[in-house]
Amino acid sequence: MATTLSAGTAAAIITPERPMQLQGYDRGPSTGTLDPLETRAIVFDDGSTQAAIVTADLIGLEYAFEGPECASVHRIRASAAAASGVPEDNIMVACSHTHASPSVQRLSHLPEDDEYQRTVEQTLGAVVGEASRAMQPVTLGVGEGMVDINVNRRLRTPDGNTAMRPNRQGIVDKRVRVLRVDPASAPAPVGTLGSRPLPQSDPLAVLFSYVCHATTLGGDNYRFSADYPGSARRVVESVYQANGGAGAKALFLPGCFGNIRPHLLRSDESFRGATDHELLVLGRLLGSEVVQTAERVVSEPVGAIAVARREVSLPYGTIPSEAELRAAAADGRRSGWANLMLAQLEQDGSLPTTDTAEVQVMRLGPHWLVTTPGETQLEIGLSIERGFADLGLAQPEQGEQVLTLGYTNGNVGYLCTASTIFERGYEPSTAYSGYRRPAAFAPEAEAVLIDTALALGQEIVQAQG
């Protein structure tokens, strides 16, 4: 079977050239750059359908916000479509969620920078256009490795609350998921290592996903950094650029890591930030596992791709009253959020009860990428993955992969399971104020995300016959 799939890649730097407000912790402006912030794109074309994935070293993006205060997925898609011809609906925009990136979202009281927002939108659009002009026939393959650098960060305490502490018995996903894209002109394997065929060329691209907050660097870091995803990317690309080769582009796809973070601790078991060298070590551990996994993959021809998306209405929980907001405004800890909500209440007459977001599903041959629009907890991603297997949309036992992603096509804040909301803690109880939302999402949001993802997968299979 000759492949009918083509792909092209491109990359660009998006590090600001001046100090800017950092997002992810309550800090001041940046003081320098530890390592570059980048955007990477890959465009696929099966002859009838085009699709693009663009990744960025940013904390997140607003979805459809029309004002000048923040970068918007809608505007990035419009820019990318104009530059590449890929339909806007078929463009996936994923952020690594590094907490050492400049202000691009409406978060807390932090100021935004209109000039940089527009630069981000234009650059992400342009990199998709560049990738679309570098197309060549390709084959695809997937693999899975494992690395132990993450931990569940929600620990139930004797008083019935939930603290942000390491929970070594809590759910965690240590899989390293890899999608290898090879030039179709690569020679067929000529031998084996044991029973495993060996690739006979370097890949064009390596897409990899891991479940871990990009918070390796702590709140005392004031430098721009791509955090561990960037450190791992550099390891992968350094391997494939050896001996003067053209090199592969490495793209990081963020997993559903809303409740998972780096396993870096002080002696009292509290979380800490990494040293610069430790950041390099984590990148080496993950990046080397990505390479080893990619080297075990022999890619195959792929004949068809497909994309579907659907806007969803995510319900909030209990909306605060005006009296409750005025009481919060008198509390120094929550006054900024409360005053924002009071201003919105005065302007609109009411606070919103739902938020509009998007779920997108992309099928690349037998493999799936499923997006969720925020800081999605791991349990939701695993439920989607199991659902695809239970419905027969994917057959993991035959090597078909389902990657569930967070922080993609917008970031509405924490998307928690119903049980997590009952347990309380940072994610369902307080984080929404930093995202300038009136309340945390209701327990029903979990089912909305899962049911929509499965329905889109079924629609794609039915449409493809």
C-alpha positions in Angstrom: 0.0 0.0 0.0 1.5 3.3 -1.1 1.0 6.1 1.4 -1.3 8.9 0.4 -0.4 11.1 3.3 1.9 14.1 3.2 3.3 16.3 5.9 5.4 19.3 6.5 6.9 20.9 9.6 8.2 24.3 10.7 9.3 26.2 13.8 9.7 29.7 15.0 10.9 31.6 18.1 8.3 33.5 20.2 10.5 34.7 23.0 9.8 38.4 23.7 12.6 40.8 23.0 11.8 42.9 26.1 10.8 42.3 29.7 7.2 41.2 30.1 4.8 40.0 32.8 5.2 36.3 33.5 2.1 34.2 34.0 1.7 31.1 36.2 2.6 32.6 39.5 2.0 36.0 41.1 5.3 37.6 40.0 6.6 40.7 38.4 8.1 41.0 34.9 10.8 38.9 33.4 14.4 39.6 34.0 15.9 37.6 31.1 15.7 34.3 29.2 16.9 30.9 30.3 15.9 29.1 27.1 13.9 30.1 24.1 10.1 29.9 23.8 9.1 28.3 20.5 6.2 27.4 18.3 6.2 24.3 16.2 3.7 23.2 13.5 3.0 20.1 11.4 0.5 20.0 8.6 -1.0 16.8 7.2 -2.7 16.3 3.8 -4.2 13.0 2.6 -5.2 14.4 -0.8 -8.7 15.4 0.3 -8.4 16.6 3.9 -5.8 18.9 5.4 -5.2 19.2 9.1 -2.6 21.1 11.2 -1.2 20.9 14.8 0.5 24.0 16.1 2.2 24.0 19.5 3.4 26.9 21.6 5.4 27.5 24.8 2.6 29.5 26.4 0.6 29.0 29.6 -2.6 28.9 27.5 -4.9 30.9 25.2 -8.4 32.3 25.3 -10.8 30.6 22.9 -12.9 33.2 21.2 -12.3 36.4 23.1 -12.6 39.3 20.7 -10.9 42.1 22.7 -7.3 43.2 22.4 -6.3 42.0 25.9 -5.3 38.5 25.0 -4.4 36.1 22.3 -7.3 34.1 20.8 -7.5 30.7 19.3 -10.0 32.0 16.8 -7.6 34.6 15.5 -4.7 32.2 15.4 -6.8 29.8 13.3 -7.8 32.5 10.9 -4.2 33.6 10.5 -3.1 30.0 10.0 -5.8 29.2 7.5 -5.0 32.3 5.5 -1.3 31.4 5.4 -1.8 27.6 4.6 -5.2 26.9 3.2 -5.9 24.5 6.0 -9.6 24.9 7.1 -9.9 26.7 10.4 -11.9 23.9 11.9 -9.0 21.5 11.2 -6.4 23.4 13.1 -5.4 22.3 16.6 -3.6 24.8 18.9 -1.9 23.3 21.9 0.0 25.1 24.7 2.7 23.5 26.9 1.4 25.5 29.9 4.9 26.5 30.9 4.8 28.8 33.9 7.7 30.8 32.6 6.0 32.4 29.6 4.7 35.9 29.0 1.2 37.1 29.6 -1.2 36.0 26.9 -4.3 35.1 28.9 -6.7 37.0 31.1 -5.4 35.7 34.4 -5.8 37.2 37.8 -4.8 40.9 38.0 -1.8 40.5 35.7 -1.4 43.0 32.8 -1.5 41.9 29.2 0.5 43.2 26.3 -1.5 43.9 23.1 1.6 44.1 20.9 2.9 40.7 22.0 -0.6 39.1 21.7 -0.7 40.1 18.0 2.8 38.9 17.5 1.9 35.5 18.9 -1.2 35.2 16.7 0.7 36.2 13.6 3.7 33.9 14.3 1.6 30.9 15.0 -0.3 31.5 11.8 2.9 32.0 9.8 4.5 28.8 11.1 1.5 26.7 9.9 1.9 28.4 6.5 5.6 27.6 6.4 4.9 24.0 7.2 2.2 23.7 4.5 4.9 24.7 1.9 7.3 21.9 3.0 5.1 18.9 2.3 6.4 15.5 1.4 4.9 12.0 1.5 5.1 10.4 4.9 4.3 7.3 6.9 3.2 7.2 10.6 3.9 5.0 13.6 3.2 5.2 17.3 5.0 3.9 20.4 4.9 4.1 24.2 7.6 4.4 26.8 7.7 5.3 30.4 9.5 7.8 32.6 9.1 8.5 36.3 9.3 12.3 36.9 5.7 13.1 37.9 3.3 12.7 40.8 -0.3 13.3 41.8 -0.4 16.5 43.7 -3.8 16.1 45.5 -3.4 14.6 49.0 -6.4 14.0 51.3 -5.7 15.1 54.8 -7.2 13.8 58.1 -9.5 16.8 58.5 -11.2 15.9 55.2 -9.6 18.6 53.1 -7.3 18.2 50.1 -3.8 19.7 50.2 -1.4 20.3 47.3 1.1 17.7 48.5 2.6 14.6 46.8 0.1 11.7 46.7 2.2 8.7 45.8 -0.9 6.5 45.9 -2.9 8.8 43.8 -3.7 8.3 40.1 -0.8 9.2 37.8 0.2 8.4 34.2 3.9 7.8 33.5 3.5 6.8 29.9 5.5 8.6 27.2 3.4 8.6 24.1 5.1 9.1 20.8 3.9 9.6 17.2 6.7 9.2 14.7 6.4 10.8 11.2 8.8 9.4 8.6 9.6 10.3 5.0 7.8 7.8 2.8 11.0 7.6 0.8 12.8 5.9 3.8 14.1 2.5 2.9 12.3 -0.5 4.3 13.9 -2.2 7.3 16.6 -4.6 6.3 17.1 -6.5 9.5 16.0 -6.8 13.1 17.3 -6.3 16.6 15.9 -9.5 18.0 12.5 -9.6 16.5 12.1 -5.9 16.1 12.6 -4.2 12.7 15.0 -1.2 12.8 14.2 2.1 11.1 16.4 2.9 8.2 16.1 6.8 8.3 15.6 9.6 10.7 12.1 10.9 11.2 10.7 14.1 9.8 8.9 14.8 13.1 8.4 13.3 16.5 5.3 14.3 18.4 5.3 13.3 22.1 3.0 13.6 25.0 3.5 13.4 28.8 1.3 14.0 31.8 3.0 16.6 34.0 2.5 20.3 34.7 5.2 22.5 33.2 6.1 23.8 36.6 9.6 22.5 37.0 10.8 26.0 37.5 9.2 27.6 40.6 7.7 30.9 41.4 11.2 32.4 42.2 12.2 32.1 38.5 11.9 35.3 36.6 13.3 34.1 33.3 11.5 33.0 30.1 11.7 29.2 29.7 10.0 26.4 27.9 10.4 24.4 31.1 10.8 20.6 30.8 8.9 20.3 27.4 11.5 22.5 25.8 14.4 20.8 27.5 13.1 17.4 26.3 12.6 18.8 22.7 16.2 19.9 22.5 17.4 16.4 23.5 15.2 14.8 20.8 16.3 17.2 18.1 20.0 17.0 19.1 19.9 13.3 18.5 18.4 13.6 15.1 20.5 16.5 14.0 23.7 14.5 14.6 26.2 14.0 11.8 24.9 17.0 9.9 21.4 15.6 9.3 18.5 17.9 8.5 17.0 16.9 11.8 13.5 16.2 13.0 11.1 18.6 14.5 9.9 17.6 18.0 6.5 18.8 19.1 5.2 18.5 22.7 1.5 17.7 23.2 0.3 18.4 26.7 -1.5 15.6 28.4 -4.4 16.0 30.9 -2.2 17.0 33.8 -4.5 19.3 35.8 -3.7 17.3 39.0 -0.2 16.0 38.1 3.1 17.9 38.5 6.9 17.3 38.7 8.0 15.1 41.7 10.4 17.7 43.1 10.3 17.9 46.9 11.8 19.6 49.9 12.7 17.6 53.0 9.3 18.5 54.5 7.5 16.9 51.5 6.4 20.2 50.1 6.9 20.9 46.4 9.8 23.0 45.2 11.2 24.4 42.0 14.1 22.9 40.1 17.6 24.2 39.7 18.7 25.0 36.2 20.6 21.8 36.1 17.7 19.7 37.4 15.6 21.2 34.5 18.2 19.8 32.1 18.2 16.5 33.8 14.4 16.1 33.6 14.6 17.1 29.9 17.2 14.4 29.4 15.2 11.7 31.2 12.1 12.5 29.1 13.8 13.3 25.9 16.0 10.2 25.9 12.9 8.1 26.5 11.1 9.8 23.6 14.1 8.9 21.4 14.3 5.3 22.6 10.5 4.9 22.0 10.7 6.5 18.6 13.6 4.1 17.6 11.3 1.2 18.4 8.7 2.5 16.0 8.5 1.4 12.4 6.0 3.6 10.7 3.4 2.5 8.1 1.5 4.1 5.3 -1.6 6.0 6.2 -4.4 6.6 3.8 -6.9 8.9 5.5 -7.2 11.6 8.1 -10.2 13.3 9.6 -11.1 16.1 12.0 -14.2 17.1 13.9 -14.9 19.7 16.5 -17.8 20.9 18.6 -18.4 23.8 20.8 -19.7 22.8 24.2 -21.4 24.7 27.0 -19.7 24.0 30.3 -21.9 24.8 33.3 -20.6 26.7 36.3 -21.5 25.7 39.8 -23.1 28.1 42.3 -22.8 31.7 41.1 -22.1 34.1 43.9 -24.6 36.8 44.8 -23.9 40.5 44.8 -23.7 40.4 48.6 -21.2 37.6 48.6 -19.1 39.5 46.1 -19.1 42.6 48.1 -18.0 40.6 51.2 -15.2 39.1 49.1 -14.2 42.5 47.9 -13.5 43.5 51.4 -11.2 40.4 51.8 -7.7 41.3 50.6 -7.1 37.8 49.3 -10.0 37.8 46.9 -10.7 41.5 46.3 -9.3 41.7 42.8 -11.5 38.9 41.6 -14.5 40.1 43.4 -14.2 43.6 42.0 -13.9 42.2 38.5 -17.1 40.2 39.0 -18.9 43.2 40.5 -17.9 45.3 37.5 -19.2 42.6 35.1 -22.4 42.3 37.1 -23.0 46.1 36.9 -22.2 46.1 33.2 -24.3 43.0 32.1 -26.9 42.8 34.9 -25.9 39.2 35.7 -22.9 36.8 35.7 -22.6 34.0 33.2 -23.8 30.6 34.2 -21.9 28.7 31.5 -18.7 29.0 29.5 -18.3 28.2 25.8 -15.3 25.9 24.9 -14.4 23.3 22.4 -13.6 19.6 22.1 -11.8 18.6 18.9 -11.0 15.1 17.6 -8.3 14.4 15.0 -7.8 10.9 13.4 -4.5 10.1 11.7 -5.0 6.7 10.2 -5.9 4.4 13.1 -4.6 6.9 15.8 -6.5 9.6 17.6 -5.8 13.0 19.2 -8.6 14.2 21.5 -8.5 17.7 22.9 -10.0 19.3 26.0 -9.9 23.1 26.6 -8.3 23.6 29.9 -6.5 22.2 32.9 -8.1 18.8 32.6 -7.7 16.3 35.3 -6.1 13.0 34.3 -9.1 10.9 35.2 -11.2 12.7 32.5 -8.5 12.0 29.9 -8.3 8.3 30.9 -12.1 8.0 30.7 -12.1 9.3 27.2 -9.3 6.9 26.3 -11.2 4.0 27.7 -14.3 5.1 26.0 -12.7 5.0 22.6 -11.6 1.4 23.3 -15.0 0.3 24.7 -16.8 1.7 21.6 -14.4 0.0 19.3 -13.1 3.3 17.9 -9.6 2.3 18.7 -8.0 -1.0 19.4 -5.1 -0.4 21.8 -4.1 -4.1 21.8 -3.3 -3.7 18.1 -1.2 -0.6 18.8 -3.8 2.0 18.0 -3.2 5.1 20.1 -5.6 7.5 21.7 -3.9 10.7 23.0 -6.0 12.9 25.2 -4.8 16.4 25.5 -5.4 19.4 27.8 -4.5 23.0 27.3 -5.6 22.8 23.7 -7.8 25.2 21.7 -8.2 27.5 24.7 -7.9 27.3 28.4 -11.0 27.9 30.5 -9.3 26.8 33.8 -9.5 23.6 35.8 -11.8 20.9 34.5 -12.3 18.6 37.4 -14.1 15.3 38.0 -17.3 15.2 40.1 -15.4 13.4 42.8 -12.7 16.0 42.9 -15.3 18.8 43.3 -16.6 16.9 46.4 -13.1 16.6 47.8 -12.4 20.3 47.4 -8.9 21.6 47.3 -7.1 24.2 45.0 -8.4 23.1 41.6 -12.1 23.0 42.2 -12.3 25.5 45.1 -10.2 28.6 44.4 -8.4 28.4 41.1 -11.4 29.8 39.1 -10.8 33.2 40.5 -7.4 33.4 38.9 -9.1 32.6 35.6 -11.5 35.5 36.1 -14.5 33.1 36.2 -17.5 33.6 38.5 -17.3 30.0 39.9 -15.7 26.6 39.4 -17.3 24.4 36.8 -20.2 22.1 38.0 -19.8 18.3 38.3 -21.7 17.9 35.0 -18.8 19.4 33.0 -17.0 16.1 33.3 -19.7 14.2 31.4 -20.0 17.0 28.8 -16.3 16.6 27.9 -16.3 12.8 27.8 -19.6 12.4 25.9 -18.7 15.0 23.3 -15.3 13.4 22.6 -16.9 10.0 22.2 -19.7 11.4 20.0 -17.1 13.1 17.7 -15.1 9.9 17.4 -18.2 8.0 16.4 -19.1 10.7 13.8 -15.7 10.4 12.2 -15.9 6.6 12.0 -19.4 6.8 10.5 -18.3 9.4 8.0 -15.3 7.4 6.9 -17.4 4.3 6.5 
